[in-house]
Amino acid sequence: MIKKAKERVLRPASECRYPKTDLVGQRFGRLVVKEFAGRDRRNNAFWSCLCDCGNNSIVYGSDLKEGKTQSCGCYRKQRISEIHTTHGATKGNKPTRAYKIFHGMLERCYNTKHPQYKDYGGRGIYVCDEWRSFPVFRDWFDSHVAEGKQLDRIDNNGPYAPWNCRGATRKEQARNTRKNVNITWEDETLCIRAWAEKLKIDARTLRDRIRRFKRTCLTLKKLAH
């Protein structure tokens, strides 16, 4: 797709009308848009992008927005390499727990056909450079995510990276989603259900009181004393 875009360049950016939607600075998978590159004879806009691997690519804007192009081609090469190299990815001819999570992480971020892509790669969530190597990810995972816990992103809008991930129970994961409303009081941030447990009150009662008084911190203070 990228090669075709290069072959069809007819008019440089300086001779074209600038697109209504500016993509400069936006990330699409492994690609970051650097500048508007021009239009083809059908007036389709395409952009100059820098891939995380360091390569530059010319990509159609529609391919970026629709998730059809996520890298300069390096991701496909990496996936082929991973298929032929295990590096501890299997045990008894079965994928290890670390590899299953590693594979799922990449699929959600870069496979546009994955059912959860819209909530991950579609939102700009990506995997940091060092974690695209399974051995590196495996070493971190084995030392930070104990049996019975799952890989969890601390900031749900941030990437999969060592500084933004932790091992968490399913209960902790369920409380760390975009749908939860977090409340910060006295330098501690928890969701309403977690605050309810800490204050030993029913979560629905706490939620109703906060809505009724419309003063979250005051409500927590009264319940805590």
C-alpha positions as CSV (number, residue, x, y, z in Angstrom):
1,M,0.0,0.0,0.0
2,I,2.8,2.4,0.9
3,K,4.7,1.6,-2.3
4,K,1.7,2.3,-4.4
5,A,1.2,5.7,-2.7
6,K,4.8,6.7,-3.6
7,E,4.3,5.7,-7.2
8,R,1.1,7.7,-7.6
9,V,2.5,11.0,-6.3
10,L,1.7,13.7,-8.9
11,R,1.6,16.9,-7.0
12,P,3.8,18.0,-4.1
13,A,2.3,19.5,-0.9
14,S,3.4,23.1,-2.0
15,E,1.0,22.8,-5.0
16,C,-2.0,21.3,-3.2
17,R,-4.8,22.4,-1.0
18,Y,-4.1,21.5,2.7
19,P,-6.5,18.8,4.1
20,K,-9.3,19.9,6.4
21,T,-8.2,17.4,9.0
22,D,-4.6,17.9,10.1
23,L,-3.0,14.6,11.0
24,V,0.5,16.1,11.8
25,G,1.7,14.9,15.2
26,Q,-0.9,12.1,15.5
27,R,0.1,8.5,16.1
28,F,-1.3,5.6,14.1
29,G,0.1,2.3,15.5
30,R,3.9,2.6,15.0
31,L,3.6,5.6,12.7
32,V,3.7,9.3,13.7
33,V,2.7,11.8,11.1
34,K,5.4,14.4,10.4
35,E,4.0,16.5,7.5
36,F,1.5,16.7,4.6
37,A,3.2,15.2,1.5
38,G,0.8,16.0,-1.3
39,R,-2.1,14.6,-3.4
40,D,-2.5,12.1,-6.2
41,R,-4.5,12.7,-9.4
42,R,-7.7,11.7,-7.7
43,N,-7.0,14.4,-5.1
44,N,-6.4,11.8,-2.3
45,A,-4.2,13.2,0.5
46,F,-1.2,11.4,1.7
47,W,1.3,12.1,4.6
48,S,4.9,11.6,5.4
49,C,5.3,9.5,8.5
50,L,8.1,8.4,10.8
51,C,7.9,4.8,12.0
52,D,9.1,3.8,15.4
53,C,11.8,1.7,13.8
54,G,13.3,4.9,12.2
55,N,12.0,4.4,8.6
56,N,10.1,7.1,6.8
57,S,7.0,6.2,4.9
58,I,4.4,8.0,2.6
59,V,0.9,6.8,3.5
60,Y,-2.6,7.7,2.4
61,G,-4.6,9.6,5.0
62,S,-7.5,7.2,4.6
63,D,-5.3,4.2,5.3
64,L,-4.1,5.8,8.5
65,K,-7.5,6.8,9.8
66,E,-9.0,3.4,8.9
67,G,-6.2,1.6,10.5
68,K,-5.1,-0.1,7.3
69,T,-1.5,1.0,7.7
70,Q,0.1,0.8,11.1
71,S,3.8,0.6,10.3
72,C,6.4,0.9,7.5
73,G,6.2,-2.8,7.1
74,C,8.5,-3.7,10.1
75,Y,5.6,-5.1,12.2
76,R,4.8,-7.8,9.6
77,K,8.5,-8.7,9.4
78,Q,8.7,-8.9,13.2
79,R,5.6,-11.1,13.4
80,I,7.1,-13.5,10.9
81,S,10.3,-13.6,12.9
82,E,8.4,-14.3,16.1
83,I,6.6,-17.2,14.5
84,H,9.9,-18.9,13.7
85,T,11.6,-18.0,17.0
86,T,10.2,-19.2,20.4
87,H,12.7,-17.8,22.9
88,G,10.8,-19.5,25.7
89,A,7.4,-18.8,24.2
90,T,6.4,-22.4,24.4
91,K,6.5,-25.1,27.1
92,G,5.6,-28.7,26.1
93,N,4.5,-27.4,22.7
94,K,2.0,-25.0,24.3
95,P,2.3,-21.2,24.5
96,T,3.5,-20.0,27.9
97,R,1.4,-17.6,29.9
98,A,3.8,-14.7,29.2
99,Y,3.7,-15.4,25.5
100,K,-0.1,-15.5,25.4
101,I,-0.2,-12.1,27.1
102,F,2.5,-10.7,24.8
103,H,0.7,-11.9,21.7
104,G,-2.7,-10.5,22.9
105,M,-1.1,-7.2,23.7
106,L,0.3,-6.8,20.2
107,E,-2.9,-8.0,18.5
108,R,-5.0,-5.5,20.4
109,C,-2.7,-2.6,19.5
110,Y,-1.8,-3.4,15.9
111,N,-4.3,-5.9,14.4
112,T,-7.1,-3.8,13.0
113,K,-9.3,-6.9,12.7
114,H,-9.0,-7.7,16.4
115,P,-12.4,-7.2,18.1
116,Q,-10.8,-5.0,20.8
117,Y,-8.6,-3.0,18.5
118,K,-10.9,0.0,18.7
119,D,-10.3,0.2,22.5
120,Y,-6.5,-0.1,22.2
121,G,-4.7,0.6,18.9
122,G,-7.8,2.6,17.7
123,R,-7.3,4.9,20.7
124,G,-3.6,5.3,20.1
125,I,-2.5,2.7,22.7
126,Y,0.8,1.3,21.6
127,V,3.6,-1.1,22.8
128,C,6.9,0.5,23.7
129,D,9.9,-0.3,21.6
130,E,11.6,-2.6,24.1
131,W,8.5,-4.7,24.7
132,R,8.2,-5.6,21.1
133,S,10.9,-8.1,21.8
134,F,9.4,-11.1,23.5
135,P,12.5,-12.0,25.5
136,V,12.7,-8.5,27.0
137,F,8.9,-8.6,27.8
138,R,9.1,-12.1,29.2
139,D,11.9,-11.1,31.6
140,W,9.9,-8.2,33.0
141,F,6.7,-10.1,33.1
142,D,8.2,-13.1,35.0
143,S,9.6,-10.8,37.6
144,H,6.7,-8.4,38.1
145,V,3.5,-10.3,37.4
146,A,3.0,-13.1,39.9
147,E,0.8,-16.2,39.2
148,G,-2.8,-15.3,39.6
149,K,-2.3,-11.7,38.5
150,Q,-2.7,-10.0,35.1
151,L,-0.8,-7.4,33.2
152,D,-2.5,-4.1,33.9
153,R,-1.8,-0.5,32.6
154,I,-1.7,2.0,35.4
155,D,-2.8,4.8,33.1
156,N,-5.5,3.5,30.8
157,N,-4.6,6.1,28.2
158,G,-0.9,5.3,28.3
159,P,1.1,2.6,26.4
160,Y,2.2,-0.9,27.3
161,A,5.6,0.0,28.9
162,P,7.5,-1.0,32.1
163,W,6.8,2.3,33.7
164,N,3.0,2.1,33.0
165,C,2.3,-1.5,33.8
166,R,2.0,-3.7,36.9
167,G,0.7,-7.0,38.0
168,A,-2.9,-6.7,39.2
169,T,-5.7,-9.0,40.4
170,R,-8.9,-9.2,38.3
171,K,-10.6,-7.2,41.0
172,E,-7.9,-4.4,40.7
173,Q,-8.2,-4.5,36.9
174,A,-12.0,-4.1,37.0
175,R,-11.5,-1.0,39.1
176,N,-8.9,0.5,36.8
177,T,-11.0,1.1,33.7
178,R,-12.2,4.2,31.8
179,K,-15.7,3.6,33.0
180,N,-14.9,4.0,36.6
181,V,-15.1,7.4,38.3
182,N,-12.0,7.9,40.5
183,I,-12.1,10.2,43.5
184,T,-9.0,11.8,45.1
185,W,-9.1,12.7,48.8
186,E,-6.1,13.3,51.1
187,D,-3.6,12.3,48.3
188,E,-5.3,8.9,47.7
189,T,-7.2,8.1,44.5
190,L,-9.7,5.3,44.5
191,C,-12.9,4.4,42.6
192,I,-16.2,4.7,44.4
193,R,-16.4,1.0,45.2
194,A,-12.9,1.0,46.7
195,W,-13.8,4.0,48.8
196,A,-16.9,2.3,49.9
197,E,-15.0,-0.7,51.1
198,K,-12.4,1.4,52.9
199,L,-15.1,3.4,54.7
200,K,-17.2,0.3,55.3
201,I,-20.3,1.6,53.6
202,D,-22.4,0.3,50.7
203,A,-21.2,1.6,47.3
204,R,-24.6,2.6,46.2
205,T,-25.2,4.5,49.4
206,L,-21.9,6.3,49.0
207,R,-22.7,7.2,45.3
208,D,-26.1,8.5,46.3
209,R,-24.7,10.7,49.0
210,I,-22.1,12.2,46.8
211,R,-24.8,13.0,44.1
212,R,-27.1,14.4,46.8
213,F,-24.6,16.7,48.5
214,K,-22.5,17.4,45.4
215,R,-19.5,17.8,47.6
216,T,-17.4,14.7,47.3
217,C,-14.5,15.5,49.7
218,L,-16.9,16.7,52.4
219,T,-19.0,13.5,52.1
220,L,-15.9,11.3,52.4
221,K,-14.7,13.3,55.4
222,K,-17.9,12.9,57.2
223,L,-18.0,9.2,56.6
224,A,-14.4,8.8,57.7
225,H,-14.9,10.3,61.1
